[in-house]
């Protein structure tokens, strides 16, 4: 737990002070006690007295005060916040190596199955789009709430040749911002890389710590980027828009020699780049070396996307707790002693 | 013509409980003031007819024994002694038995004994009173205060025992407590009356809210009636 105004925590020192004051007041009260001839009769009539109960309302009140004082320091805590709506782009590598059959029935088919399972699990408030990338990237399905359309989009994926992770990301960003007034992110990025003036206004970088969590990209790849632009060059586009990229790597970094339709192909998974992409955009990297892994990764992602841990100010909770405690203290006091402490 | 005066001098002893519980009073005076007034009135009355008066004072224990003597000076000395006694802050609970036992061993001649106390005491004094009552004429003077009968309704208070200093939190507004307290007071009145009756001792209650002289006069009148009745009953028998 952290505090926005930790200086105010010093106020909490008032609580022990008040406890001391309370004890002192009790003593004082004893000093000003009613002198009475003999308590023998009173004791007999008293039965069991208020005893410890008389300390309960003041104690509750003190606790309430404690929480109020802590609340003035504006406590923050990491809370799991469900993200009910947003946009998820599934960017899927459809390069030739995806035909490899080290995953059953093939990398392509396993990825499709996992992606479909992922789509099924998403809530109704999530728009899903499909982007396929090889030598170039294309939007297979613009983000939509219609899961059948998405599933059909996944089915349409066919293995192609090269691998352009950078373009995949840009196409995904385009898909997210499709229909907005903004210049498509890919146009802006390519213009910037070519050294040309960027048409339209560049989005201002978001302030530190603030993130738009409503959109994210899930990028699946099994190879190395071998096309312009390099993914590192265009990541700013995603970061500035507050979009996280979760990356899923299929295969291993050592590289495997695969037989694809009778030909021998050597592929290497560029794990470092995928990790970097995830890290820079505040996403996460997963590795899948078999079909179960892949499915697990997507399932894991489901919860990751739907719930996010966010730093939230919980002052309201503290104040509410303090209010409840005060009310309970007053109620008990009224109930037991017919007065408010 | 000769006039005969009955010239049988009486010795009267005041057994006085001046423990801290007697330093309490909420109406017109403290119970202790009442006690002093009572002693003054009775001692003056008795010495005027040439009787002798003495006293025993109980504070933390039997603290002072003033031998019986006659005369105005004796009365003044007695009152002065009582007035001068400092108010005790703390004391062990009063043990009336101790006071009564002292009287049993020290008062040898048949005397008139006034036991003046609020009768807030450790138990076990009744047999001693009975024993005293056999030998002497004993009058139990019970000092009371209206606040001992009924507590004011003032919510939560800390009450402090005048003798032991014990503190007790009391919710004087609690209806159940009030009824229980009234019941306890009633039981105590009944128990004291029964104890005096068993010891065959006459009892008189002096309250801080009543007028002392009027109470004594009323008592004397009642006593005359009771004696007459007793005599009549004896004649019938």
Interface residues (C-beta under 8 A of the other chain):
Chain A: X29 X30 X32 X33 X34 X35 X36 X37 X38 X39 X40 X41 X42 X43 X44 X45 X46 X47 X49 X50 X51 X54 X337 X338 X339
Chain B: X21 X22 X24 X31 X118 X120 X145 X147 X148 X151 X155 X156 X157 X158 X159 X160 X161 X162 X163 X164 X166 X167 X168 X169 X170 X171 X173 X177 X180 X181 X183 X184 X185 X188
